[in-house]
């Protein structure tokens, strides 16, 4: 159990598109939006974790057409978010209206976090290869797998909730126009990079 927790934390901490999005949402829309994006991200990865537990991920990876379709949709979504973020940063840098909705609707943030992880086929492959290493060779394998999925989601929520809180605490510095614009640019470029990397990678 301890080994799984340590390994899961290392994987969660590694920067990815979800961290870039959560950072951006926390700075632009506040702590509440950051938390809701985190909940959405946890829900998205839980889809892949549960699918891996039930053996559905293996079927997805075994189907080149299905896997490619998911990969393309995920790549397009990340690139689209990256472009939108860069455009917002450019408008903010020139003091122009950003064109973004100013509301902080929880469902909007929840949806962004959910789609970022749910449409990421790398997570499907990750859980397919990572989770079985900690499962017993006999006994209630499914129960154990689902338990590990719950632990992974709980660790994800805990880590990123602390992360959002930290970002909010130093938000007065990070929200300065020049600093915020730079973070927006960086986030947009990261999301574009993640999307393009996902698009050009071959099927496992």
N, C-alpha and C positions, 0 to 999 in steps of 0.2 A: 504493500500500500504506500509506504513512504517513498519508495523508488518511483512509483507512478506519479505521486504528487510533485516530487522534485523535477522529474522529466516534463510533466505537464506545465509547470511554472516556467521552465526554461523556454518551452515552445511558445507559450502565451506572451512572454516578455519580448521575444524577437519581433522587431518592427515589421508591420505589414500594412495592407490597405485599411484594415479596421482601426489600427492605432492612428494612422494619418487622419482618418475621418473623425474619430472621436476627439482628437486634438483640435481639429478645425471647428467642430460643432460646439465644443466647450468654450472656445475663445469667441466665436462669432455670436452664438446664441445663449451662452451661459451654462451654468452648472447643471440645471435641470435637463437641458437638451443633451448635454454630454452623458448624463446618466441614462436617459431614454435610448440614446444611440448604443450605449453599452448593452442594455437589455436586449435591443434588437440584434446586436452582434452575437450575443450568447444564444439567442433563439435560432439564428442562422446556422451557427456551428453545431447546435444540438441536432438539427436536421441531418447533417452529415454523420454525426456520431451515432445517432440512432439507426440510420440506414446501414452503416457499417456493422452494427451489432446484429441487425436482422439479415445481413448478407446481401442487401440490395445494392450496396456500393460495388461489390464484385461484379454484379450483372451490368452495372453502368460502365465500369472500366472495360469490361469484356466486349462492349458494343462500341466500335469506333464512331459510328454515326451519332449515337446518343451522347457520348462523351465529348465529341467535337462540337455538337450543338450547344451543350452546356458551357464549354470553354469559350465559344464565340460570343454567346450571350453575356457571360461574365466579363469578358474582355471589353466588349462594347460598353457595358455599364460603367466599368472603371474608367475607361477613356472619356466617356461622356461627363462623368463627375469631375475628372481632372480638367477638362476643357472649361466647364462651368466655373470651377474654382479659380483657374487662372484668369478668366474673364472678370470675375468678381474682384480679384486682386488688382487688376489693371485699372478698373473703374475706381476702386477705393484709393489707389495711388494718385489719381488725378482729380479726386474729390467729386467724381460723378456718381449718380445714383447707381447702386450695384445691380438693380434689376431683380434682386432676390426678394422673396416674400419676407416680410419683417416679423411675421408671427412665429411663435415657438410651439406650434402644435405638437404635443407628444407623439401622436401617431405618425407624423411626418418624419420625426427623428427616429422613431422605432423602425419604420419602413426602410430608411436609409441603412441603418445598421444591419437589419435582417438581410436585405438584398446583397449587401457587400460580402457577407459570409456565405449566404445560401447559394449564390451564383459563382462561388469560387471552387472550381473542380480540384484545385490543389488540396483543399481541405478534405474532399472525398478520398483522394488517394492517401493523404496523410493518415486519416483514421483507419483506412483499410490496412495500412502497413504498421501503424503504431499500436493500435488497440490490441491486436491478437497477441502481442508479446507479453501482455500482463494477464492473459486469460488462462484458466486451468485447462488441462487436456481432457478432463472429465468432470461430471457434475453439472450443476446449473450454470452453464456457460452464459446463456442469454441474460439471466438475472445479474450475473457478475458484470457483464459488458454494459448493461444499462446503468448499473451502479457507478461504474467508472465514468460513463458519459455524464451522469449527474455531478460527480465530483469535478470533472473537467469544467463544466459550465459554471459551477460554484466558484472555482478558482478564477475563472475568467472574469466573472462579475466582481469578485473581491479585488483583484488586481486593478482592473480598469476603473472601478469606483474610487479607489485610492488615487489612481492616476488623474481622474477628473477633478477630485478634490484638490490635489496638488496644483494642477493647472489653474484652477479657479483662485487659489490662494495667491499665486503670483500673477494673476490676470491683469492687475493694474499696470504692470510693466509690459506684459505681452500684448495688451490691447492698445498700446500706443500706435498711432497711425502707421508709422514707418515699420515698426516691429511686426504689427499685425499683417501689413501688406506683404512683408517678407515671408511670414509663416504661411500666408495664403498661397503665395507663389510656390513655396517649397512643397506644400501639401498637394497642390495641383500637379506639379511635376512628378511627385512620387506616385500619385494615382495614375497619371499617364504612363509612367514607367512600369508600374505593376500590370496595367492593362495590356500594354504592348508586349511585355514579357510573357504574359499568359497567352496572348494570341500567337506568338511565334514558337512556343514550346511544342514539341511533338507529343503525341499520345503515348503514355507509358506502355 
